[in-house]
Amino acid sequence: MCIHVPTCPPANSPGHVAAHVVAAHPEQGWSLLCNGIVLFDDDGELHPDGRAVAPVAPRWTARAPKSARVLRPVGV
């Protein structure tokens, strides 16, 4: 399926998301890669064999970082 030189990684390889985008639909939240994978904006994947890969959990926490906290004097 891939015509790039060097060829893009196949859908079953560890680096499969490094394949070139052949059709992008950002308004719908997905892109088709040249190895047949549909890559969604939330990092979910749909493989050519029909297997779905759920997106990974975000690496952020619900607590704001210290730099975003507002310090106020006591009694205000």
Summary of the structure (lengths in Angstrom):
residues: 76
radius of gyration: 19.6
end to end distance: 65.3
largest distance: 67.8
contacts: 132
relative contact order: 0.16
helix: 8%
strand: 21%
